[in-house]
Amino acid sequence: MTQCCVPGCFNKSGSKQQSNLSFYRFPCEKREKRKWLKLIRRENFTPNCNSRVCSWHFPQGKAAGPTRFAWNNGKSFQFPDDHNPVRKKKKKEQVPAIGENQSEISDEPHHSNNAATQTDTASSTSSSQSLLVLEIQNDMLRIENEKLKKQVEKQKQTFSFSQISDNPERVQYYTGLPDAASVLFLEALLSRFDLKYNSDWTVQMMPLIDQLFLTLVKLKLNFGHEDLSIRFNCSRGTVTNIFTTIVSALYDILYVGMLENNIPSRAKNQTSLPDCFQPFPNCRIVLDCTEVSVCNTERLDTQSHLYSQYKGRTTLKALIGVAPNGVITFVSNLYGGSASDKAITADCGVLQHLQPGDMVIADKGFTIRDILPEGVSLNIPSFLTNGQFTQEEVNNNRKISCARIHVERSIQRLKVFSILHHIPYQLKKNINKILKACVCLTNLQTPILREIE
């Protein structure tokens, strides 16, 4: 025996007095099903295949949905029809019993009480119930509108930071930064910065966080501009405009504003001096050079200036200075690959920051003792002169190697940004900004030495 699931309705199938009733299943279409559930006012109810609503609740037919209930009997839920404003007369229909105490109500189709009620219904419509129906429809339209908005946003951009922000491993892979908080920190800095777009037109179709994300992906993985335009659903010109603009902003904020001309003093270094630097308490900076591959040029004189004998190809070369705690504190502009370590050190301006009593640790190639300021010492591995190192030289070389290894690790971290493996030709005007922005991003990673954490 099937019973109506509407609260307060006790109509059942098989009753002689209610034999003219039909029992309808809930519609399969989700939107229509939600509409029925709103109208029957049954909270925390999930209809199943056996749930039914009796036909008494459908005075206008099943297509119109359930509109007549115990709490609004005698009210009408009709909307005004703009095309047919004249209300058509409806045939009076039988009102079946609701509740056990009404089981003996006569089922004559033209009962006098029912006739009066139906007349009332046709003549007066409750404004409050009409508002209720309008609110229900408004809620449904609002939900549908939100879904459509999300679909449109998803179609506009196929790749965004929000898709990876809750996964630290993916954040590290795509951006080179340890977590989403670091990316959001950069976004907060950029939001306070007056961005001047490189192409003289502002990018409005992509939020700032995703413009930053696109730039970090380019620096970290060096995807082509065509690839990035497909991933972020924009043109190649937009990719170029975003990348050059955000890189310039990061350069101005992180390098010019925080790193440039700000090499820590010996006193500051000693506050975070690792154990391997205890034999060198006066160390101010550890120097080394790194090279970046670039495309060949048509001019032979330029190629000879860029050709590196060490790498065997055309490169650009920069001087990197690292503090004892592993933080990069100095980076020079890029020079041709043929330039020597000594020539770059003399020209880049790092020597101007050194003071009497400072010590510089470097590799054997840095024969710069004669160009150091007065009172500044140089500590490099000993050269083999008599066929064999003395025990003192061996011990000194071992101590220097233990200290210098950290500059190598810092440069290795810097090279995690794949754009420094080979800088594209079209970015040659921004090469120095790209390098220095990558240096600053490297410093945002977790400390190299555990004892510094």
Order of alpha helices (4+ residues) and beta strands (2+ residues): beta-alpha-beta-alpha-alpha-alpha-alpha-alpha-alpha-alpha-alpha-beta-alpha-beta-beta-beta-beta-alpha-beta-beta-alpha-beta-alpha
